[in-house]
């Protein structure tokens, strides 16, 4: 995923490049608006380093958009550790008929995701504050994406339990993707994944392809092991969706263009490092009154 055009004095691609416009199609306006927001606020909010702004399109936006080639038109996608919204926001624009859940534990990043999805006008997006373990059993994804979250051996235990049988994990990786995949073989099998494969996905000419590790969840263990990582964090101020009952928000399929509709939904499910941790709720005993939302 390394790009060198900017190091050679070439300013690289931008939103106005005809090849970019053609590649993104109907999603171009929304992705361009997202890019403008990242350029204006990404460094100030601590989402991107200053050196990333000149190469935002080739290293981040197009790198994310290339993954859309592996997505269905409909279904549920969960972007684990969504951070700045890469690749989740871009893919929501590319697949407006998919339900896209941006899962992020850090409050300031959740605030950004709520802000930018409303700004761009993506009404197929739900922003959820929490870690992968918080929503295991509550979310049932057809696709899980993750970019710069963790090595594959750890990522397997955080992401595969979110997938339905037949679902797919798409992990955006760098040059060590093959080595990571080989090292994760036991963990992938433990959580019902296949052996996986490393793919190179093109976007526009002269921009490096996106390296993706694709793993299908071919089975669900009878006694599914606890998800990996073992890290814990402070509970958030809002309740985690109950286990076994997927949290859904009714919405009609959204447009990928920036029409100014504020469509982001947000709820909380814990805090802490990206992509980990969490607890479910216990049944109430006789005579117990329902408890309110948890407070910090």
N, C-alpha and C positions, 0 to 999 in steps of 0.2 A: 504494500500500500504506500510505498515511498514514491514521491513525485519530485521531479527535478527541473521542471520547466522554469520555475521561478528563479532557480539558482543560475540559470543560463541567461538571465536578462529578459526572458519572455514573460510578459505579465500573465500568461495563462488565459483560461477561458473565463467568461463571465455570463451574466444572465442574458445579455444581448446577442451572444454568439448564435448564429443560425443553427449550428449543429446541436447546441444545447436546447434551443426552442423546439427543434424537431424531435429530439430524444425524449423530452419531458411531455410533449403533447399538451393535452388539456390540463395537466398538473403544473405547467410552467408558471402561471401567474401566482399560484400558492407557494411554490418552492422559491420563486424569486422574492416574494414578500417575506418569507421566512429568512432568506439570505440577507435581505436588507436589515431585518431586525437583529440578526446575529452580528452583522457588521457594526450596527449602531450601539448595541448593548452587550454583546458577548464578552468583551474584555472587561467592561465595567462590572459585570455581574460575576466574573470569575469563571465563565463557562468555557472560554477559549483563551489561549495565549496570544499576545500581540502578533507574533510571527505567523499565526494561522489565518489572519484576515486576508492577506494578499492571495493566499492559496485556498480560500474557503470553498470555491466551487469544485476544483479537482480533487482536493484531499478529503472534503467532508460531504458536500451536497451531492455531487455526482457519484462519489463513492457509496453513499447511501442509496441513491436512486437506482443504481444498477441491480440491487437486490430484488426489486419489484419483478424482475423476470422470473423469479422462483415462486411468486405468490399466486394464490388463487384470486378470483375476482371477489369472492364473498367469504365469510367466516370470521373468526376472532383471532386477532394478532395481539400478543402481549410483548411489549418492548421492555425488557428487564434492565434496570439501571439506566433509564432513558436520558438522564443528565440534561444536556443542551437540547435534546430532541432528535438526536442522531442515533439510529436511522428512523426512529418512530414517526416524527412529524412529516418527514419527506415521504415515507411509505404510506402514511394516511392520505396524503395528497395524491399519490400515485394510484391508490386503491380506495376510492371514495365509498365503495359499497361494503368494504370491510369494517367491522368494529375494531378499533385500535385502542388498546389500553396502554397508557404510558405509566409504567411502574417505577417509582423513584422514591427513595427514603429521605432525601434531604429537603427540608422545608423551603429553603431559598430556591432550589431548583424546581420544586413543585410550583412555587409562585411564578417562576418564569414560564413553565410549561402551560399553566393556566392562561397567563397573559398572552403568550405568542399564538396559541391555538385559537384563542378568541380573536386576536388581531388578524390572523390569516383567514379565519372563517371556516375552520374545519369542524363540522358538526357530527363527524363520525368518531370523535376522539373522547376518551374518558381518561382523566388524570387521576391516578391513585397513589397516595403516599404510603409507601411500605416496602417491604422486602419480599422476595419470592416465597419464602416459607409462610409469610402471613396469609397468602392467598391460595396456597396449595389446598385443593379440595373445594375452593370457592370459585376459582376461575378455571375454565376448561378451554384451552387454546388449541386452535388448529395450527397456529404458527407461533413460535417464540423467537424473537430476535435479541441479540446482545452484541454490543460493540464496545471493545476496550473495558470489559467488566472483570474477567478473571481467566486464568488458564483453563483449558478444556476439562481437565480432571476435576476441578472444583465446579466449573460451570454446569457439568452434567447433573450433579445433585441438586442444583438450584433451579434448573430449567426443565429438565425432562418430566418431573412430576406435575408440571403445569399442563402438559400436552395430553390430548386425547389419544387413544390408540390410532395409529396412522398419521398423527401429527408430526410436524417437522421443526427441528431447531436449526436456525440459521445464525451462525456465529461469525461476525466479521472479524477477520484476523489479519496478521502480517506475515512476514517471511517464515516464521517458525510454525506455521499452521500444521504442516505435516508431522512435525515432531510432537506438537501438542496433542494431535489426534492419536498418534501411536501410544503416547504415555497415558491417555485417558481410556484405553480400551476396556479395562476392567470396570471402571465406573460407568461407562456407557452401557455395558451389558447389565450391570447391577440395577439400573433404572429402566431397563427395557429398550434401550437404544440399539440400533444396528452398528456396524463397524464405522459408518460415516465415510465421507469423501470430501476432498478439497477441490473446490471449483474456482475458476477464474471468470468473472463476469464483466464484460465490456460495457462502456457507456458511450463516450464519443471518441473519435480518433485522437491519438497523441496523448490521451489521458490514461494512466495506468489502470488496468482492470482491478476490480474489487476481489479480494481473496475471501472466500466464504467456506466455512466448514458446515456441511449439511449432514444432519443426523436425523433419521426417521425413528420414531418410537413405535416399534413393531409389536410390543407386548406391554402389558401392565402387570408387574409382579403381584402375585396373590397377596403376599404380605409386603407391601411396598416399604422399603427402608426409609428411615428419617432422612430428610434432605441434608445435603452436606454443608460444611462450613463451620457449624458449631458456634457462630458468633451471635451475640445478643445485643439488644439496644433498648433505649427508653421507649415505652409505649407512647403512641400519639394521643391526641385529645379526642379522636373520633374512633368509633367502633370498627373492628375488623369485620368484613362480611362473614357470615356464619359458614362453617365448613359444610361441604356437601350441597350447598345451595348457592349457585352462581349469582353474583351481584350483577344485575342488568339495569340499564337505564333505557327506557323506550325512546327511540329516535327513528326518524326516517333516514334513508340513505342520503349522505351529504355530498355536496359538490366540492370539487377540489379547487375551484377558483376562489380568489380572495374577494368575496362579496360582502365582507364586513359582518358576517353573522357570528355571534358569540356562541359557539357550540360546545366548548369544553366542559366536561363534567369532572368534578374533583371530589375525592373522598380520601380518608386517611386509613393507613393500616400499618402503623409502627414507624420506627425511625432507626437509623443506624447505618452501617456500611451498605453499599449498593448490592442488592440482590440476595439478601440473606435474612434468616431469623424469623420469629413470630410464634404466636400461640393461637389456638382456637378457643371457642367458648364452651362451657360445660352446661349440661341440662340443669334447669332449676329444680330444686327439691320441692316437696309439698309445702304450700303456704308461703314460699319465697316470692317476693315481689321482683318484677324485672328490674335489672340495674340499668342505670343511664350510661351515656357514653363515658369512656375512660378519660381521666384527666391526667396531665403530666405529673 
